[in-house]
Amino acid sequence: IAFPPLLHPECGVQPGDIFLYTSKQSGVQLWLRKEDDGTGSDVWHSVELGYVREDGRKLTLTRVRQRPSWVGGDWGRKRISASEYFVTIWIHNS
């Protein structure tokens, strides 16, 4: 998909929230909600596994449920490798 769907303001979407979309064609797509430098409004920015936020933590997927998670240190590197392996296997077997 090109962008996450429009969400009603009552959904409570805030800066720092992650939107995850998975499909057989494109695999895993991730977006981070953050402030746009030009307009100052909150928008979705496409990000990759391993994206590093301001506090140094990396965006990964949990091992079992494949949900977005922020982890730091060596654990982040290990989790990213495991997440990339899962995504590759999932696309291949779908």
C-alpha beads as a LAMMPS data file, in Angstrom:
LAMMPS data file: protein, C-alpha beads

94 atoms
93 bonds

1 atom types
1 bond types

-500.0 500.0 xlo xhi
-500.0 500.0 ylo yhi
-500.0 500.0 zlo zhi

Masses

1 110.0

Atoms # bond

1 1 1 0.000 0.000 0.000
2 1 1 1.164 3.538 -0.632
3 1 1 0.155 4.917 2.791
4 1 1 -1.663 3.751 5.917
5 1 1 -5.425 4.341 5.833
6 1 1 -6.843 7.592 7.130
7 1 1 -7.739 7.097 10.773
8 1 1 -10.376 9.008 12.689
9 1 1 -8.903 11.430 15.262
10 1 1 -10.737 9.550 18.032
11 1 1 -8.478 6.539 17.345
12 1 1 -5.856 8.355 19.397
13 1 1 -2.959 8.046 16.942
14 1 1 0.059 9.887 18.357
15 1 1 3.619 10.687 17.296
16 1 1 5.748 7.568 17.773
17 1 1 2.960 5.130 16.856
18 1 1 3.767 2.412 14.323
19 1 1 1.475 1.141 11.549
20 1 1 2.287 -2.376 10.290
21 1 1 0.965 -3.843 7.029
22 1 1 1.808 -7.297 5.691
23 1 1 0.982 -8.823 2.326
24 1 1 2.225 -11.653 0.139
25 1 1 3.287 -9.193 -2.568
26 1 1 5.193 -6.604 -0.554
27 1 1 6.005 -8.437 2.676
28 1 1 6.192 -6.172 5.717
29 1 1 5.647 -2.423 5.459
30 1 1 6.133 -0.135 8.467
31 1 1 5.237 3.511 9.035
32 1 1 6.151 5.753 11.944
33 1 1 3.884 8.620 12.962
34 1 1 5.977 11.753 13.452
35 1 1 6.001 15.490 12.899
36 1 1 6.631 16.696 9.369
37 1 1 9.560 19.121 9.310
38 1 1 7.908 21.368 6.724
39 1 1 4.355 21.636 8.017
40 1 1 4.640 20.759 11.704
41 1 1 1.677 18.376 11.430
42 1 1 1.832 14.684 12.317
43 1 1 2.152 12.389 9.281
44 1 1 3.121 8.788 8.513
45 1 1 6.755 8.244 7.419
46 1 1 7.744 4.947 5.793
47 1 1 10.496 3.211 7.820
48 1 1 12.434 -0.049 7.551
49 1 1 13.258 -2.721 10.091
50 1 1 16.250 -1.416 12.010
51 1 1 15.104 2.227 11.939
52 1 1 16.815 3.972 14.857
53 1 1 14.795 6.450 16.890
54 1 1 16.207 9.390 18.879
55 1 1 16.976 7.331 22.010
56 1 1 19.047 4.820 19.997
57 1 1 16.526 1.961 20.077
58 1 1 15.904 0.012 16.864
59 1 1 12.588 -0.970 15.318
60 1 1 12.202 -4.747 15.165
61 1 1 9.461 -7.361 15.048
62 1 1 8.802 -9.671 17.987
63 1 1 9.743 -13.284 17.343
64 1 1 6.422 -15.070 17.849
65 1 1 3.688 -12.567 17.026
66 1 1 5.715 -10.412 14.630
67 1 1 4.612 -7.149 16.254
68 1 1 6.656 -3.942 16.126
69 1 1 8.981 -3.464 19.092
70 1 1 11.732 -0.977 20.005
71 1 1 14.874 -2.602 21.425
72 1 1 18.366 -1.412 22.214
73 1 1 21.935 -2.645 22.289
74 1 1 22.992 -6.008 20.885
75 1 1 19.453 -7.315 21.309
76 1 1 18.333 -4.929 18.565
77 1 1 20.863 -6.293 16.081
78 1 1 19.926 -9.912 16.885
79 1 1 16.193 -9.211 16.655
80 1 1 16.559 -7.441 13.290
81 1 1 18.418 -10.439 11.834
82 1 1 15.712 -12.790 13.102
83 1 1 12.935 -10.501 11.786
84 1 1 14.480 -10.280 8.325
85 1 1 14.778 -14.080 8.228
86 1 1 11.101 -14.494 9.192
87 1 1 9.944 -11.981 6.558
88 1 1 11.962 -13.773 3.857
89 1 1 10.538 -17.189 4.814
90 1 1 6.990 -15.796 5.090
91 1 1 7.103 -14.260 1.587
92 1 1 8.654 -17.399 0.097
93 1 1 6.027 -19.716 1.639
94 1 1 3.012 -17.501 0.920

Bonds

1 1 1 2
2 1 2 3
3 1 3 4
4 1 4 5
5 1 5 6
6 1 6 7
7 1 7 8
8 1 8 9
9 1 9 10
10 1 10 11
11 1 11 12
12 1 12 13
13 1 13 14
14 1 14 15
15 1 15 16
16 1 16 17
17 1 17 18
18 1 18 19
19 1 19 20
20 1 20 21
21 1 21 22
22 1 22 23
23 1 23 24
24 1 24 25
25 1 25 26
26 1 26 27
27 1 27 28
28 1 28 29
29 1 29 30
30 1 30 31
31 1 31 32
32 1 32 33
33 1 33 34
34 1 34 35
35 1 35 36
36 1 36 37
37 1 37 38
38 1 38 39
39 1 39 40
40 1 40 41
41 1 41 42
42 1 42 43
43 1 43 44
44 1 44 45
45 1 45 46
46 1 46 47
47 1 47 48
48 1 48 49
49 1 49 50
50 1 50 51
51 1 51 52
52 1 52 53
53 1 53 54
54 1 54 55
55 1 55 56
56 1 56 57
57 1 57 58
58 1 58 59
59 1 59 60
60 1 60 61
61 1 61 62
62 1 62 63
63 1 63 64
64 1 64 65
65 1 65 66
66 1 66 67
67 1 67 68
68 1 68 69
69 1 69 70
70 1 70 71
71 1 71 72
72 1 72 73
73 1 73 74
74 1 74 75
75 1 75 76
76 1 76 77
77 1 77 78
78 1 78 79
79 1 79 80
80 1 80 81
81 1 81 82
82 1 82 83
83 1 83 84
84 1 84 85
85 1 85 86
86 1 86 87
87 1 87 88
88 1 88 89
89 1 89 90
90 1 90 91
91 1 91 92
92 1 92 93
93 1 93 94
